[in-house]
Amino acid sequence: MSLVLDPAAQNLLFREARTAHAFTDEPVTDEQVKAIYDLVKYGPTAFNQTPLRIVLVRSAEARGRLVPLMAEGNRAKTETAPLVAILAADNEFHEELPKLFPAFPQAKDAFFAERPVRESAAAMNAALQAAYFIVGVRAAGLAAGPMTGFDFAAVQKEFLDGDHTPLMIVNIGRPGGDARHPRSPRLEYDEVVTTV
């Protein structure tokens, strides 16, 4: 059985997409980001938790605070990307569960009353949402440069609070110049799938 998704869309989202390391100066608009979110918000999570929170770093002042917190190899590209997004997990996501999971509004207290349980669930489900976000950026015809090379504690202190844990920082824009490295190898189907 072949995939239902058009081959051009398959290529846009996966086969031809690469992590971008350089971008043109074309801006990424709020409308583009809203369209991305309005698409990817439908990706599945456990109990329909929606723990991903996104901080868009647009101003020169905020960029100036963020760039020194990046690993040295990530500073220049973060400084020049048209848009930078800090993706974080909201460890108090359970407060929204009565609205987001009306089939079982008691889930808030039945499963997520303990902070360590919430942190674990938030990390896993926000990471899922972060992956959806990256694919959504590609669906918008843009490129994403996700990074974990930064000072997590300092980014949390500077841009978030104790209830939000940074997951990754994503540079976003149209790829420019020598934006992409060659495709790295991938494991084949038989190397990752076992039937029992």
C-alpha positions in Angstrom: 0.0 0.0 0.0 1.3 3.4 -0.9 1.0 6.6 1.1 -2.1 8.7 0.5 -0.3 12.0 0.9 0.8 13.5 -2.4 4.5 12.8 -3.2 5.3 16.5 -3.4 3.9 17.0 0.1 5.9 13.9 1.3 9.0 15.6 -0.1 8.2 19.0 1.5 7.6 17.5 4.9 10.3 14.8 5.0 12.4 13.7 2.1 13.7 17.0 0.9 13.4 18.9 4.3 16.6 19.5 6.2 17.6 21.3 9.4 18.5 24.9 8.3 21.6 26.6 9.5 21.3 29.8 7.5 18.3 31.9 6.4 17.3 34.7 4.1 16.2 37.9 5.7 12.6 37.4 4.6 10.5 37.9 7.8 8.3 35.2 9.3 5.0 36.7 10.0 2.6 36.3 12.9 0.0 35.0 10.4 2.4 32.2 9.3 3.1 31.2 12.9 -0.7 31.2 13.7 -1.3 29.1 10.6 1.3 26.6 11.7 -0.1 26.4 15.2 -3.7 26.1 13.8 -2.6 23.0 11.8 -0.4 21.2 14.3 -2.6 21.7 17.4 -4.5 18.7 16.2 -1.6 16.3 16.7 -2.4 13.7 19.3 -1.2 13.8 22.9 -2.2 11.7 26.0 -5.5 13.0 27.5 -5.3 15.8 24.9 -2.8 17.5 27.2 -1.5 20.5 25.4 1.6 21.3 27.4 3.7 22.9 24.6 4.2 26.7 25.1 6.0 28.8 22.5 7.9 32.0 23.2 8.6 33.9 19.9 11.8 35.9 20.1 11.3 38.9 17.8 12.7 42.0 19.3 16.4 42.9 19.1 16.4 43.3 22.9 15.1 39.8 23.5 17.5 38.4 20.9 20.3 40.1 22.7 19.4 38.3 25.9 19.0 34.9 24.2 22.1 34.7 22.0 24.7 34.7 24.8 22.8 31.7 26.3 23.2 29.6 23.2 26.2 27.3 22.7 28.9 29.1 20.8 28.2 27.2 17.6 24.5 28.2 17.7 24.9 31.9 18.4 25.5 33.3 14.9 22.5 31.4 13.3 20.2 32.4 16.2 21.3 36.0 15.9 20.4 36.1 12.2 17.4 33.9 11.9 14.2 35.8 11.0 12.4 34.2 13.9 13.4 32.2 16.9 11.0 30.1 19.0 11.6 28.8 22.5 9.6 25.7 22.9 8.8 24.8 26.5 6.7 22.3 28.5 4.1 23.8 30.8 4.2 21.7 34.0 0.9 23.1 35.1 -0.9 21.9 31.9 -3.3 19.9 34.0 -5.3 23.1 34.8 -6.6 23.1 31.3 -7.6 19.4 31.3 -11.3 20.0 32.3 -11.6 22.0 29.1 -9.3 19.9 26.8 -10.5 16.5 28.0 -14.2 16.9 28.8 -14.9 13.2 28.5 -13.0 12.7 31.9 -12.6 16.1 33.6 -11.5 14.3 36.8 -8.2 13.4 35.0 -6.7 16.7 36.3 -6.8 15.4 39.9 -7.0 11.6 39.3 -3.7 11.4 37.3 -1.9 14.7 37.6 -2.1 15.9 41.2 1.6 15.2 41.8 4.2 17.6 40.3 6.7 14.8 39.3 4.0 13.0 37.3 3.0 16.3 35.6 6.6 17.1 34.7 7.1 13.7 33.1 3.9 13.8 31.2 4.5 17.5 30.1 8.0 16.6 28.8 6.8 13.7 26.7 3.7 15.3 25.3 5.3 18.7 24.7 8.1 16.9 22.8 5.5 15.3 20.6 4.0 18.7 20.0 7.4 20.2 19.3 7.9 17.5 16.5 4.5 18.4 15.1 5.5 22.1 15.2 8.7 21.4 13.2 6.7 19.5 10.6 4.2 22.4 10.5 7.0 24.9 9.9 7.9 22.7 6.9 4.3 22.6 5.8 4.4 26.4 5.7 7.2 26.3 3.2 9.7 27.4 5.8 12.7 25.7 7.3 13.4 24.9 11.0 16.6 24.7 12.8 15.9 23.0 16.1 18.6 23.1 18.7 19.3 21.9 22.3 22.7 23.5 22.5 21.9 26.2 25.0 21.9 26.9 28.8 18.6 25.4 29.8 18.6 26.9 33.3 19.5 30.3 32.1 16.8 30.3 29.3 14.2 29.2 31.8 15.2 32.0 34.2 15.4 34.7 31.4 12.3 33.8 29.4 10.1 31.4 31.4 9.3 30.6 35.0 9.5 27.7 37.4 6.4 26.1 35.9 7.8 26.0 32.3 10.7 23.8 31.2 12.6 24.7 28.0 12.8 21.8 25.5 14.5 23.3 22.5 15.0 26.5 20.5 14.0 26.6 16.9 15.3 29.0 14.3 12.7 29.6 11.6 12.8 31.1 8.1 13.4 30.6 4.5 16.7 28.7 4.0 19.4 30.8 2.4 22.8 30.3 0.9 24.6 27.3 2.3 21.7 26.6 4.7 21.7 22.8 4.8 24.2 20.1 5.3 24.0 16.9 3.2 21.4 14.4 4.4 22.8 12.2 7.1 22.2 8.4 6.9 19.0 6.9 8.3 18.3 3.4 9.6 16.3 1.2 7.3 13.0 -0.4 8.1 14.5 -3.8 9.0 16.9 -2.1 11.4 14.2 -0.6 13.5 11.0 -2.7 13.2 10.5 -6.1 14.8 7.4 -8.1 14.4 6.5 -10.4 17.3 
